[in-house]
Amino acid sequence: MSMMQYPHQQNRTELRFGILRKDRVTEGIVNQGISLQTTFGTLCALEYLQAEGVSPTVSKRVLSDANQRRT
């Protein structure tokens, strides 16, 4: 019997590292957006985050209230 792995059956390590990589990329984008907000304003930061594919929910949370940001 062959132990063939179907595309939807990733092992947990691959899945976990894939999520971590995406989160690190998103973290960098969000940090850049916050920096842009400080320098150029909220509209500029929002446009940047939207262009980079950050969800509206996350964009709203990080740009509207610093107390709601995850640390």
TIZAMAR-604049 format. One record per atom (N, C-alpha, C, O, CB): residue number from 1; x, y, z. Coordinates in pm, whole numbers, plus 50000, padded with zeros to 5 digits. Glycine has a CB too. Example, Ala and Ser with C-alpha at 12.3 -4.5 7.8 and 13.67 -1.06 7.14 Angstrom:
+-----+-------+-------+-------+
! num !     x !     y !     z !
+-----+-------+-------+-------+
!   1 ! 51319 ! 49431 ! 50780 !
!   1 ! 51230 ! 49550 ! 50780 !
!   1 ! 51320 ! 49670 ! 50780 !
!   1 ! 51424 ! 49668 ! 50846 !
!   1 ! 51131 ! 49553 ! 50905 !
!   2 ! 51285 ! 49775 ! 50708 !
!   2 ! 51367 ! 49894 ! 50714 !
!   2 ! 51290 ! 50003 ! 50787 !
!   2 ! 51341 ! 50114 ! 50804 !
!   2 ! 51408 ! 49940 ! 50572 !
+-----+-------+-------+-------+
! end
This chain:
+-----+-------+-------+-------+
! num !     x !     y !     z !
+-----+-------+-------+-------+
!   1 ! 50084 ! 49883 ! 50000 !
!   1 ! 50000 ! 50000 ! 50000 !
!   1 ! 50089 ! 50124 ! 50000 !
!   1 ! 50181 ! 50135 ! 50081 !
!   1 ! 49904 ! 49999 ! 50122 !
!   2 ! 50062 ! 50216 ! 49912 !
!   2 ! 50138 ! 50340 ! 49900 !
!   2 ! 50089 ! 50443 ! 50001 !
!   2 ! 49969 ! 50454 ! 50027 !
!   2 ! 50129 ! 50396 ! 49757 !
!   3 ! 50183 ! 50518 ! 50057 !
!   3 ! 50148 ! 50624 ! 50152 !
!   3 ! 50145 ! 50757 ! 50079 !
!   3 ! 50218 ! 50850 ! 50115 !
!   3 ! 50250 ! 50628 ! 50271 !
!   4 ! 50063 ! 50767 ! 49978 !
!   4 ! 50054 ! 50888 ! 49898 !
!   4 ! 49987 ! 51000 ! 49979 !
!   4 ! 49886 ! 50978 ! 50045 !
!   4 ! 49976 ! 50861 ! 49768 !
!   5 ! 50046 ! 51117 ! 49972 !
!   5 ! 49989 ! 51231 ! 50045 !
!   5 ! 49918 ! 51321 ! 49946 !
!   5 ! 49980 ! 51371 ! 49851 !
!   5 ! 50099 ! 51309 ! 50124 !
!   6 ! 49791 ! 51343 ! 49966 !
!   6 ! 49714 ! 51428 ! 49878 !
!   6 ! 49743 ! 51574 ! 49908 !
!   6 ! 49782 ! 51607 ! 50020 !
!   6 ! 49564 ! 51398 ! 49893 !
!   7 ! 49725 ! 51663 ! 49810 !
!   7 ! 49758 ! 51804 ! 49830 !
!   7 ! 49691 ! 51868 ! 49951 !
!   7 ! 49750 ! 51956 ! 50015 !
!   7 ! 49721 ! 51882 ! 49708 !
!   8 ! 49570 ! 51826 ! 49984 !
!   8 ! 49501 ! 51885 ! 50098 !
!   8 ! 49545 ! 51826 ! 50231 !
!   8 ! 49499 ! 51870 ! 50337 !
!   8 ! 49352 ! 51867 ! 50081 !
!   9 ! 49633 ! 51727 ! 50228 !
!   9 ! 49679 ! 51664 ! 50351 !
!   9 ! 49823 ! 51704 ! 50380 !
!   9 ! 49913 ! 51619 ! 50373 !
!   9 ! 49666 ! 51510 ! 50340 !
!  10 ! 49848 ! 51828 ! 50411 !
!  10 ! 49981 ! 51873 ! 50447 !
!  10 ! 50015 ! 51823 ! 50586 !
!  10 ! 49927 ! 51807 ! 50671 !
!  10 ! 49992 ! 52027 ! 50440 !
!  11 ! 50144 ! 51797 ! 50608 !
!  11 ! 50176 ! 51760 ! 50745 !
!  11 ! 50172 ! 51885 ! 50831 !
!  11 ! 50180 ! 51997 ! 50779 !
!  11 ! 50316 ! 51691 ! 50754 !
!  12 ! 50159 ! 51869 ! 50959 !
!  12 ! 50136 ! 51982 ! 51050 !
!  12 ! 50253 ! 52079 ! 51052 !
!  12 ! 50232 ! 52199 ! 51067 !
!  12 ! 50110 ! 51931 ! 51191 !
!  13 ! 50375 ! 52030 ! 51037 !
!  13 ! 50492 ! 52119 ! 51038 !
!  13 ! 50486 ! 52212 ! 50917 !
!  13 ! 50507 ! 52333 ! 50932 !
!  13 ! 50623 ! 52037 ! 51037 !
!  14 ! 50459 ! 52159 ! 50799 !
!  14 ! 50450 ! 52243 ! 50679 !
!  14 ! 50341 ! 52348 ! 50696 !
!  14 ! 50361 ! 52465 ! 50662 !
!  14 ! 50423 ! 52157 ! 50554 !
!  15 ! 50228 ! 52307 ! 50746 !
!  15 ! 50116 ! 52398 ! 50765 !
!  15 ! 50151 ! 52507 ! 50865 !
!  15 ! 50123 ! 52625 ! 50841 !
!  15 ! 49991 ! 52321 ! 50811 !
!  16 ! 50213 ! 52469 ! 50977 !
!  16 ! 50248 ! 52566 ! 51081 !
!  16 ! 50348 ! 52667 ! 51028 !
!  16 ! 50331 ! 52787 ! 51050 !
!  16 ! 50304 ! 52494 ! 51203 !
!  17 ! 50453 ! 52622 ! 50958 !
!  17 ! 50552 ! 52716 ! 50908 !
!  17 ! 50495 ! 52803 ! 50797 !
!  17 ! 50536 ! 52919 ! 50783 !
!  17 ! 50674 ! 52641 ! 50858 !
!  18 ! 50403 ! 52752 ! 50719 !
!  18 ! 50337 ! 52833 ! 50618 !
!  18 ! 50259 ! 52947 ! 50681 !
!  18 ! 50260 ! 53059 ! 50630 !
!  18 ! 50246 ! 52748 ! 50533 !
!  19 ! 50190 ! 52919 ! 50790 !
!  19 ! 50114 ! 53021 ! 50861 !
!  19 ! 50208 ! 53122 ! 50924 !
!  19 ! 50182 ! 53242 ! 50917 !
!  19 ! 50024 ! 52958 ! 50969 !
!  20 ! 50316 ! 53076 ! 50984 !
!  20 ! 50412 ! 53168 ! 51047 !
!  20 ! 50474 ! 53261 ! 50945 !
!  20 ! 50490 ! 53380 ! 50971 !
!  20 ! 50520 ! 53090 ! 51119 !
!  21 ! 50510 ! 53208 ! 50827 !
!  21 ! 50568 ! 53292 ! 50723 !
!  21 ! 50471 ! 53401 ! 50681 !
!  21 ! 50510 ! 53517 ! 50670 !
!  21 ! 50608 ! 53208 ! 50601 !
!  22 ! 50346 ! 53365 ! 50658 !
!  22 ! 50245 ! 53464 ! 50618 !
!  22 ! 50226 ! 53567 ! 50729 !
!  22 ! 50215 ! 53686 ! 50701 !
!  22 ! 50112 ! 53394 ! 50585 !
!  23 ! 50222 ! 53522 ! 50854 !
!  23 ! 50203 ! 53616 ! 50964 !
!  23 ! 50320 ! 53713 ! 50976 !
!  23 ! 50299 ! 53830 ! 51005 !
!  23 ! 50185 ! 53540 ! 51095 !
!  24 ! 50442 ! 53666 ! 50952 !
!  24 ! 50559 ! 53754 ! 50959 !
!  24 ! 50555 ! 53857 ! 50847 !
!  24 ! 50588 ! 53973 ! 50869 !
!  24 ! 50688 ! 53672 ! 50950 !
!  25 ! 50515 ! 53815 ! 50730 !
!  25 ! 50503 ! 53909 ! 50618 !
!  25 ! 50396 ! 54013 ! 50650 !
!  25 ! 50418 ! 54133 ! 50632 !
!  25 ! 50470 ! 53834 ! 50486 !
!  26 ! 50281 ! 53967 ! 50697 !
!  26 ! 50173 ! 54059 ! 50732 !
!  26 ! 50216 ! 54152 ! 50845 !
!  26 ! 50182 ! 54270 ! 50844 !
!  26 ! 50046 ! 53981 ! 50773 !
!  27 ! 50290 ! 54100 ! 50940 !
!  27 ! 50339 ! 54183 ! 51050 !
!  27 ! 50425 ! 54298 ! 50998 !
!  27 ! 50411 ! 54412 ! 51043 !
!  27 ! 50419 ! 54098 ! 51149 !
!  28 ! 50512 ! 54269 ! 50905 !
!  28 ! 50597 ! 54373 ! 50847 !
!  28 ! 50516 ! 54476 ! 50771 !
!  28 ! 50543 ! 54596 ! 50781 !
!  28 ! 50699 ! 54312 ! 50754 !
!  29 ! 50416 ! 54431 ! 50697 !
!  29 ! 50330 ! 54523 ! 50621 !
!  29 ! 50253 ! 54613 ! 50717 !
!  29 ! 50243 ! 54733 ! 50695 !
!  29 ! 50232 ! 54444 ! 50530 !
!  30 ! 50198 ! 54554 ! 50823 !
!  30 ! 50121 ! 54633 ! 50921 !
!  30 ! 50213 ! 54735 ! 50990 !
!  30 ! 50174 ! 54850 ! 51008 !
!  30 ! 50055 ! 54539 ! 51027 !
!  31 ! 50332 ! 54692 ! 51027 !
!  31 ! 50425 ! 54786 ! 51090 !
!  31 ! 50459 ! 54902 ! 50997 !
!  31 ! 50469 ! 55016 ! 51041 !
!  31 ! 50552 ! 54713 ! 51132 !
!  32 ! 50477 ! 54872 ! 50870 !
!  32 ! 50504 ! 54977 ! 50773 !
!  32 ! 50383 ! 55070 ! 50760 !
!  32 ! 50398 ! 55191 ! 50749 !
!  32 ! 50539 ! 54916 ! 50635 !
!  33 ! 50263 ! 55013 ! 50763 !
!  33 ! 50142 ! 55094 ! 50757 !
!  33 ! 50130 ! 55188 ! 50877 !
!  33 ! 50091 ! 55304 ! 50862 !
!  33 ! 50019 ! 55005 ! 50751 !
!  34 ! 50164 ! 55139 ! 50994 !
!  34 ! 50161 ! 55222 ! 51115 !
!  34 ! 50263 ! 55335 ! 51104 !
!  34 ! 50236 ! 55449 ! 51142 !
!  34 ! 50188 ! 55136 ! 51243 !
!  35 ! 50378 ! 55303 ! 51051 !
!  35 ! 50481 ! 55404 ! 51030 !
!  35 ! 50434 ! 55511 ! 50931 !
!  35 ! 50456 ! 55630 ! 50952 !
!  35 ! 50611 ! 55339 ! 50981 !
!  36 ! 50371 ! 55466 ! 50823 !
!  36 ! 50316 ! 55560 ! 50725 !
!  36 ! 50209 ! 55649 ! 50787 !
!  36 ! 50202 ! 55768 ! 50756 !
!  36 ! 50259 ! 55485 ! 50605 !
!  37 ! 50126 ! 55592 ! 50874 !
!  37 ! 50022 ! 55670 ! 50940 !
!  37 ! 50084 ! 55782 ! 51022 !
!  37 ! 50034 ! 55895 ! 51021 !
!  37 ! 49935 ! 55579 ! 51028 !
!  38 ! 50191 ! 55752 ! 51093 !
!  38 ! 50257 ! 55852 ! 51176 !
!  38 ! 50315 ! 55965 ! 51091 !
!  38 ! 50308 ! 56082 ! 51130 !
!  38 ! 50368 ! 55786 ! 51258 !
!  39 ! 50370 ! 55930 ! 50976 !
!  39 ! 50437 ! 56028 ! 50891 !
!  39 ! 50342 ! 56099 ! 50794 !
!  39 ! 50349 ! 56222 ! 50780 !
!  39 ! 50545 ! 55960 ! 50813 !
!  40 ! 50254 ! 56022 ! 50728 !
!  40 ! 50174 ! 56077 ! 50619 !
!  40 ! 50023 ! 56081 ! 50645 !
!  40 ! 49949 ! 56140 ! 50567 !
!  40 ! 50199 ! 55999 ! 50496 !
!  41 ! 49979 ! 56019 ! 50754 !
!  41 ! 49837 ! 56021 ! 50786 !
!  41 ! 49768 ! 55887 ! 50764 !
!  41 ! 49823 ! 55795 ! 50703 !
!  41 ! 49768 ! 56125 ! 50705 !
!  42 ! 49647 ! 55880 ! 50816 !
!  42 ! 49571 ! 55756 ! 50815 !
!  42 ! 49530 ! 55713 ! 50675 !
!  42 ! 49536 ! 55594 ! 50643 !
!  42 ! 49448 ! 55770 ! 50900 !
!  43 ! 49489 ! 55807 ! 50591 !
!  43 ! 49445 ! 55770 ! 50456 !
!  43 ! 49558 ! 55704 ! 50377 !
!  43 ! 49537 ! 55603 ! 50311 !
!  43 ! 49395 ! 55894 ! 50380 !
!  44 ! 49676 ! 55759 ! 50385 !
!  44 ! 49792 ! 55701 ! 50316 !
!  44 ! 49819 ! 55560 ! 50368 !
!  44 ! 49841 ! 55467 ! 50290 !
!  44 ! 49917 ! 55791 ! 50336 !
!  45 ! 49815 ! 55544 ! 50500 !
!  45 ! 49840 ! 55414 ! 50561 !
!  45 ! 49734 ! 55313 ! 50520 !
!  45 ! 49766 ! 55198 ! 50489 !
!  45 ! 49845 ! 55426 ! 50713 !
!  46 ! 49609 ! 55355 ! 50519 !
!  46 ! 49500 ! 55267 ! 50479 !
!  46 ! 49514 ! 55222 ! 50334 !
!  46 ! 49496 ! 55104 ! 50303 !
!  46 ! 49366 ! 55337 ! 50500 !
!  47 ! 49545 ! 55314 ! 50246 !
!  47 ! 49566 ! 55280 ! 50105 !
!  47 ! 49679 ! 55180 ! 50088 !
!  47 ! 49669 ! 55087 ! 50008 !
!  47 ! 49595 ! 55406 ! 50022 !
!  48 ! 49787 ! 55199 ! 50164 !
!  48 ! 49900 ! 55106 ! 50159 !
!  48 ! 49857 ! 54967 ! 50204 !
!  48 ! 49884 ! 54867 ! 50137 !
!  48 ! 50016 ! 55158 ! 50246 !
!  49 ! 49790 ! 54959 ! 50319 !
!  49 ! 49748 ! 54830 ! 50371 !
!  49 ! 49653 ! 54759 ! 50275 !
!  49 ! 49663 ! 54638 ! 50254 !
!  49 ! 49682 ! 54846 ! 50507 !
!  50 ! 49559 ! 54834 ! 50217 !
!  50 ! 49467 ! 54775 ! 50119 !
!  50 ! 49543 ! 54723 ! 49998 !
!  50 ! 49514 ! 54613 ! 49950 !
!  50 ! 49362 ! 54879 ! 50074 !
!  51 ! 49639 ! 54800 ! 49949 !
!  51 ! 49716 ! 54760 ! 49831 !
!  51 ! 49798 ! 54634 ! 49860 !
!  51 ! 49824 ! 54555 ! 49769 !
!  51 ! 49809 ! 54873 ! 49787 !
!  52 ! 49836 ! 54615 ! 49985 !
!  52 ! 49916 ! 54498 ! 50023 !
!  52 ! 49830 ! 54378 ! 50063 !
!  52 ! 49884 ! 54273 ! 50097 !
!  52 ! 50007 ! 54534 ! 50137 !
!  53 ! 49698 ! 54393 ! 50059 !
!  53 ! 49608 ! 54282 ! 50083 !
!  53 ! 49576 ! 54254 ! 50229 !
!  53 ! 49529 ! 54146 ! 50263 !
!  53 ! 49665 ! 54161 ! 50025 !
!  54 ! 49601 ! 54352 ! 50316 !
!  54 ! 49565 ! 54336 ! 50457 !
!  54 ! 49414 ! 54351 ! 50469 !
!  54 ! 49354 ! 54439 ! 50407 !
!  54 ! 49640 ! 54441 ! 50548 !
!  55 ! 49353 ! 54264 ! 50547 !
!  55 ! 49207 ! 54266 ! 50558 !
!  55 ! 49157 ! 54398 ! 50617 !
!  55 ! 49226 ! 54460 ! 50698 !
!  55 ! 49159 ! 54149 ! 50644 !
!  56 ! 49038 ! 54439 ! 50576 !
!  56 ! 48980 ! 54562 ! 50631 !
!  56 ! 48967 ! 54558 ! 50784 !
!  56 ! 48984 ! 54661 ! 50850 !
!  56 ! 48845 ! 54586 ! 50570 !
!  57 ! 48938 ! 54442 ! 50839 !
!  57 ! 48924 ! 54429 ! 50984 !
!  57 ! 49056 ! 54461 ! 51055 !
!  57 ! 49059 ! 54535 ! 51153 !
!  57 ! 48877 ! 54289 ! 51021 !
!  58 ! 49164 ! 54404 ! 51004 !
!  58 ! 49295 ! 54428 ! 51064 !
!  58 ! 49335 ! 54574 ! 51043 !
!  58 ! 49385 ! 54638 ! 51135 !
!  58 ! 49401 ! 54334 ! 51003 !
!  59 ! 49314 ! 54626 ! 50923 !
!  59 ! 49350 ! 54765 ! 50894 !
!  59 ! 49279 ! 54860 ! 50989 !
!  59 ! 49340 ! 54951 ! 51045 !
!  59 ! 49315 ! 54801 ! 50749 !
!  60 ! 49150 ! 54838 ! 51007 !
!  60 ! 49073 ! 54925 ! 51096 !
!  60 ! 49126 ! 54917 ! 51239 !
!  60 ! 49141 ! 55018 ! 51306 !
!  60 ! 48924 ! 54887 ! 51093 !
!  61 ! 49153 ! 54795 ! 51284 !
!  61 ! 49199 ! 54776 ! 51421 !
!  61 ! 49333 ! 54845 ! 51446 !
!  61 ! 49349 ! 54914 ! 51547 !
!  61 ! 49211 ! 54628 ! 51453 !
!  62 ! 49428 ! 54828 ! 51356 !
!  62 ! 49562 ! 54882 ! 51382 !
!  62 ! 49572 ! 55032 ! 51357 !
!  62 ! 49657 ! 55099 ! 51415 !
!  62 ! 49663 ! 54810 ! 51297 !
!  63 ! 49487 ! 55084 ! 51270 !
!  63 ! 49496 ! 55228 ! 51240 !
!  63 ! 49404 ! 55313 ! 51327 !
!  63 ! 49428 ! 55433 ! 51342 !
!  63 ! 49463 ! 55252 ! 51096 !
!  64 ! 49300 ! 55253 ! 51384 !
!  64 ! 49205 ! 55335 ! 51459 !
!  64 ! 49235 ! 55347 ! 51607 !
!  64 ! 49205 ! 55450 ! 51668 !
!  64 ! 49068 ! 55279 ! 51442 !
!  65 ! 49294 ! 55245 ! 51666 !
!  65 ! 49316 ! 55251 ! 51811 !
!  65 ! 49441 ! 55173 ! 51848 !
!  65 ! 49444 ! 55050 ! 51838 !
!  65 ! 49194 ! 55195 ! 51887 !
!  66 ! 49543 ! 55245 ! 51891 !
!  66 ! 49669 ! 55182 ! 51928 !
!  66 ! 49652 ! 55081 ! 52041 !
!  66 ! 49731 ! 54987 ! 52052 !
!  66 ! 49771 ! 55287 ! 51967 !
!  67 ! 49552 ! 55099 ! 52125 !
!  67 ! 49530 ! 55007 ! 52237 !
!  67 ! 49479 ! 54871 ! 52192 !
!  67 ! 49487 ! 54774 ! 52268 !
!  67 ! 49432 ! 55066 ! 52335 !
!  68 ! 49427 ! 54861 ! 52070 !
!  68 ! 49376 ! 54735 ! 52020 !
!  68 ! 49479 ! 54657 ! 51943 !
!  68 ! 49450 ! 54547 ! 51897 !
!  68 ! 49257 ! 54759 ! 51935 !
!  69 ! 49599 ! 54711 ! 51926 !
!  69 ! 49704 ! 54639 ! 51852 !
!  69 ! 49758 ! 54525 ! 51935 !
!  69 ! 49769 ! 54535 ! 52057 !
!  69 ! 49818 ! 54734 ! 51813 !
!  70 ! 49791 ! 54418 ! 51867 !
!  70 ! 49856 ! 54306 ! 51935 !
!  70 ! 50003 ! 54340 ! 51949 !
!  70 ! 50062 ! 54405 ! 51862 !
!  70 ! 49836 ! 54171 ! 51858 !
!  71 ! 50063 ! 54296 ! 52059 !
!  71 ! 50206 ! 54321 ! 52078 !
!  71 ! 50280 ! 54191 ! 52088 !
!  71 ! 50402 ! 54191 ! 52104 !
!  71 ! 50232 ! 54404 ! 52203 !
+-----+-------+-------+-------+
! end
